[in-house]
Amino acid sequence: MGKTVIVVNDGAGFFTSRVLGPYLNEAAFPLTEGASVEQIDDALTGWGWPVGAIALMDEVGLDVGHHVSKVMTSDFGDRLPPASSPRPWCSSSGWRCTSMWPG
């Protein structure tokens, strides 16, 4: 399968969450500073990422990502400060937000 097994201490988040979480979290900050979803995702895919961080967040589910962000911040504090809640982004961005809050 081409996978490499690693052993990590027990703690908050799987290895993937601990590495991918900061990437996704940091990509959310430019949204709060006025950048568009397209600008962020185009920049990241231009740098070689297979999919933009914002598109990936939408695919995973903004509610899931927001929950993971809160857990990681609870355990890692200032090492992983959260971006703002994604709730307002859904109403203004046209994202699918299929697993977001009802209504």
Protein Blocks (a to p, Z undefined) as FASTA:
>chain_A
ZZacddddddehifklmmmmmmmmmmmmmmmnopafklmmmmmmmnopabdfklmmmmno
pklmmmmmmmmmmmnmmmlccdddfklmmmmnopaklmmceZZ
